[in-house]
Amino acid sequence: MLSWLFSPKKNYPRESSSPWKHTTLSKIYKCQQNDGTVIIEKRVLKDHVKYAKSEAQTFKKICDNSFHHPNVVLYLDAIENEDAISLYMEKCDGDLEEWTRNGELNACNLTALEMCKHITEGIFYLHGQNIIHRDVKPSNFLIRSSDKNATIKVTDFGLSKILSTDVSSAPTTSTSTEAFMAPEYHRREDGSRETSWRKSADIFSLGITLYYVLTNGRHPFGDKNPYEAPHNIQQKASPDLDLLDSVDNLSQKQKELAKDLIKKMFGFDQEKKEVDFDPKKRPTIQLVKFHPLFWTSKRKIGFYKETNRWFYTQSRKNVEKYQQALKYFENEFDISINNVPSSLRNERNFPIKECGNVHQLLQKVIRNMDEHGDEKLAESMELLGFLNNGKRDYDKFLLTLTGPYPGLLAYLWWYLRDEEIEGPYYPTKDSPDTGSTKQVSLENAQRRKITRKIEKFQHGCDGLDDDGGNLQHADIIISKLKTYQYKGVFSWGGDDKCELLRVYEQIRLINDEQLTTNAAKLFPERLRLYPIKLTESQIDSFLFILTKVEKRIESLHLVNCFYKPEDVGRLFEAIQAMPRKIGVLDIGCNIIPKIPSKSFFNKIEDGLFMCNCFPDHDATDGKRNANQSEIAEIQRVLDQLDDSKLTIYLGECDGELVVLRSRK
């Protein structure tokens, strides 16, 4: 038995003695859990036991993290007997290759770009756990279409390798599917090949898979016969990226961005302007995930704004770097007044009278847009006719602005990846595998957000890591918060508490209305946050969520959480703004700025603990409980409440425990 996996073992009866499906190394059966849920048994014979054990070890590492990523198949159990190993996992409805071949992809209600995002998220999570998949291909991505929103999930870890934290590669013991395998792992003419696997191999295979999805089943290295693609990869033949120009499911700008990303994933020489298959030139999965291909139009506008700020800053502080950047873009683009759309040249809000370099283009349009704000932008878009069914068409606006300059966004993004660009456009230093890329820390981004608004993400779906955290998708935010809601009570300090507050920080930074609403709905009914003091950013984020909570909070314990009395005063204001009452509130060991108002007490229904909360009165016992004057003031306010059942606990005064109730 694989006792090192899960214990105790359970029984999963099969629905039929005949396999549901077959794979090269295994048989697939439908089984049932005790609650009737249908799951899958992947039965691997002992002849292939090393693959089963490798897969089991990988999903054990994933499960040990006590967090299930939505784009990784959910493994449930592993059982070994005399002749086989059975791996149990959630049931999905088919794999990407099968559905593409059968023309069924439309049934999953995901666009090709959304599928690419799901696939990238799955590999992103594995690399973050230091796992190399080593067999990335369409048939190893399952589709779960029975969910409300279909989900693509990475599976089949039979060839995967888990790296040590201080190791960047794994020994080459088995090979993946040759048509999706990086060229360095194909056998050379002398019979040799690369001796260790690196994450860059997954990036190459992922690039082919993304191309496969976007082109509805085509292969960039040829698919006339089973041998064409492996041969062309081995010979390092140029991929056919022009086929992306003919797909119907992408806009022209998205096609440009798709070609840019995929050629980079194969290894692109910027000077030679050709794919040279150098694994060192492939981006990390973090940069793939943050690539502008996956951005909304509003997010692209936000990036142009931040880019203009960077140019402006360099023109004042570092003229040499500024001139170097202008020269780089001058060599890549013909940016002149003649190429600026006439509608923008004549538009009264954004008049462009001259334009000689990329900064002037950004300055004349984006800078004005930013200074005038969203209202001015909306007015201009309406005057220029950028409307679609009565709504502002940001795609059309961007196309008009950047249409004469193909690839401008991608060039800006790659060029500035080592600079401090504020906002959710690059991985943060907290993201795994960021390599040498300099990142703006989450703390700095949050601090600067006080004076500059981070653009909102449409529908909250652009990902948690977009705002600078470790979790990578809005779905993951909600999934994590559901965990806390399920527990009912969230208590103690340490890493778990910090993780919850980090999630709240990320939500506040994203500042998406729907995501914030969902987070507020999942606020724990009973929450204890102590004994660690909250930082200023954590206080801002916690109060930001608290004011959105519409349900009743049974108990909220914030003992010794605030450094300053004014922060406690902000807590009072936030509670007063809440639509529902709190059952029990404990703010012990936090110094209050003054006696709270009647409206605050009205928000507490059952019990309020205010022990050791008052300014120092030269108490000999070191405690800071209320004196007689403060007790009388609190009682006076309490008596003004209507039909209140509130009980207030104030600790000891003159050797006696003080408990106040309304005298009405």
Secondary structure as GFF3:
##gff-version 3
##sequence-region A 1 664
A	DSSP	beta_strand	21	22	.	.	.	ID=ss1
A	DSSP	beta_strand	26	32	.	.	.	ID=ss2
A	DSSP	beta_strand	38	45	.	.	.	ID=ss3
A	DSSP	three_ten_helix	46	48	.	.	.	ID=ss4
A	DSSP	alpha_helix	49	64	.	.	.	ID=ss5
A	DSSP	beta_strand	75	80	.	.	.	ID=ss6
A	DSSP	beta_strand	84	90	.	.	.	ID=ss7
A	DSSP	alpha_helix	96	101	.	.	.	ID=ss8
A	DSSP	three_ten_helix	105	108	.	.	.	ID=ss9
A	DSSP	alpha_helix	112	128	.	.	.	ID=ss10
A	DSSP	beta_strand	131	132	.	.	.	ID=ss11
A	DSSP	three_ten_helix	138	140	.	.	.	ID=ss12
A	DSSP	beta_strand	141	144	.	.	.	ID=ss13
A	DSSP	beta_strand	151	154	.	.	.	ID=ss14
A	DSSP	beta_strand	161	162	.	.	.	ID=ss15
A	DSSP	beta_strand	169	171	.	.	.	ID=ss16
A	DSSP	three_ten_helix	178	180	.	.	.	ID=ss17
A	DSSP	three_ten_helix	183	185	.	.	.	ID=ss18
A	DSSP	beta_strand	196	198	.	.	.	ID=ss19
A	DSSP	alpha_helix	199	214	.	.	.	ID=ss20
A	DSSP	alpha_helix	228	234	.	.	.	ID=ss21
A	DSSP	three_ten_helix	241	246	.	.	.	ID=ss22
A	DSSP	alpha_helix	252	266	.	.	.	ID=ss23
A	DSSP	beta_strand	268	269	.	.	.	ID=ss24
A	DSSP	beta_strand	274	275	.	.	.	ID=ss25
A	DSSP	three_ten_helix	279	281	.	.	.	ID=ss26
A	DSSP	alpha_helix	285	289	.	.	.	ID=ss27
A	DSSP	three_ten_helix	292	294	.	.	.	ID=ss28
A	DSSP	alpha_helix	297	317	.	.	.	ID=ss29
A	DSSP	alpha_helix	319	332	.	.	.	ID=ss30
A	DSSP	three_ten_helix	337	339	.	.	.	ID=ss31
A	DSSP	alpha_helix	342	346	.	.	.	ID=ss32
A	DSSP	alpha_helix	358	362	.	.	.	ID=ss33
A	DSSP	pi_helix	363	367	.	.	.	ID=ss34
A	DSSP	alpha_helix	368	383	.	.	.	ID=ss35
A	DSSP	beta_strand	387	388	.	.	.	ID=ss36
A	DSSP	beta_strand	391	392	.	.	.	ID=ss37
A	DSSP	alpha_helix	394	402	.	.	.	ID=ss38
A	DSSP	alpha_helix	408	415	.	.	.	ID=ss39
A	DSSP	alpha_helix	442	448	.	.	.	ID=ss40
A	DSSP	three_ten_helix	458	460	.	.	.	ID=ss41
A	DSSP	three_ten_helix	464	467	.	.	.	ID=ss42
A	DSSP	alpha_helix	474	487	.	.	.	ID=ss43
A	DSSP	beta_strand	489	490	.	.	.	ID=ss44
A	DSSP	alpha_helix	495	510	.	.	.	ID=ss45
A	DSSP	alpha_helix	513	521	.	.	.	ID=ss46
A	DSSP	beta_strand	526	528	.	.	.	ID=ss47
A	DSSP	alpha_helix	536	546	.	.	.	ID=ss48
A	DSSP	beta_strand	553	557	.	.	.	ID=ss49
A	DSSP	alpha_helix	565	577	.	.	.	ID=ss50
A	DSSP	beta_strand	582	586	.	.	.	ID=ss51
A	DSSP	alpha_helix	598	601	.	.	.	ID=ss52
A	DSSP	beta_strand	604	609	.	.	.	ID=ss53
A	DSSP	alpha_helix	628	639	.	.	.	ID=ss54
A	DSSP	beta_strand	647	653	.	.	.	ID=ss55
A	DSSP	beta_strand	656	661	.	.	.	ID=ss56
###
